[in-house]
Amino acid sequence: QVQLVESGGGLVQAGDSLRLSCAATGRTLSSYVMGWFRQAPGKEREFIARISASGGITNYADSVKGRFAISRDNAKNTVYLQMSSLKPEDTAVYYCAARFVYANEYNYWGQGTQVSVSS
């Protein structure tokens, strides 16, 4: 079992930056692809970014490409999402998730952290 706990959310103004963290316990994350997702009120959960187990490959949704950066520190069992140039439409609950490298779907999810961006 992997337990994921997100932190770092908050209320910021448009144009500000935030860094979210996702700390894992239970198992080492070095065998897991890690992803960030978000869900805004009244909308479906959407993919934001993912990073390979080694950290060498990253992918982003078009809506955040160039503004957000995902990274990981396997020694600390932690994944990060650096968010810059935040917009009001980035307001959502942000979730991290872990997918075993040989699995087809994300197996473990955190409880989420709220990010609110005012205009």
N, C-alpha and C positions, 0 to 999 in steps of 0.2 A: 504494500500500500504506500502511496505517496500522498502526503498532505501538503497543500499549497496555500500560502498566506500572502495576499497582496497588501501593499502599503504604499503610501506616497501620494494618494489622491488628495484633492482639496478644491477650494474655490480660487480661481485666478481670473485675470483679465485677458481679453483678447491680445495676442501677441506675446504673452508670457510663456514660460517653459515650466515643465514639471518632469520629474523622473519617478516612474513607478518601479517598485521592486516586487519580486515574487520569490519568497523563500520556501524552500522545500525541506521537508523532514520525512523520515521513514526509509527513503532509498536515495542513493546517489542519482543525480540527474544526468550523468554522463552517457546514459543509454537511452535518453529521451529527447525527441524533438519537442521543443517548447514553442508555444504560441500565445499570442495576445489577441483577445477578442473584446468587443464592446457591445453594449446594448443600450440604446436610448429609449426613453419612454414611448410606448406605442409602436416600437419598431422591433424587427427581428434582430437577433444577435448576429454580428458581422465579424468576419475575420479582419484582423489588423496587420499582424506580422507573425512570422515564424522564423526560427533559427534551428539549424541542424544540430545534431548531438555534439559535434566537435566545435561548432560555432563558425565554421567556415562558409556556410551558405545561409543567406537571409532572403526572405521574400516579404513584400509589402503590398497592401491594398493600394490602389491608385489614389484613393482619397487621402492617404497619409505619406505617400512616397515623397522623399525629400524633406519632410518635416519631422518624422519619427525615426528612431533608430533602436533596434533590438540588439541586445548583447547578453552575454552570459559569463558567469564565473563559476566554472564547475568545481573549483576548489572550495568555494563558499556555498555551493548548491543554490545559487541565486541567479535569477534572470531579471533583466532590466528593460524598461521601455523609456527611452529619453524622448520627450515630446517637446517640440519647439514650435514657435509661431502658431500657438493654439488659437482655434476659432470657436465661436459659440456652437457650431455644429459638431464639435468634438465632445460636447457634453454627453456623458453616458456613464454607465457602470462598466468598469474595465475588469476583465477576467484574464487570468493566466491559466494555461492548460498544458498538460504533459501527454505526449503520445510516445509509447515505446517504439523504438526504431522499426520493429517488424510488424507493428499494428497498423490498421487502416483508419482508426479514429482515435480521437483524444480520450484517454482513459480517466484522467484525473483533472479536476477543476478546483480553482480557488473560490472563495466566497464573494470576491469582487471588491473593488474600491471605487468610490464615486469621484468623478472628475466633472467639475462644473466651470464653464468658461463664460464670463459675462462680457457683453459688448461695450 
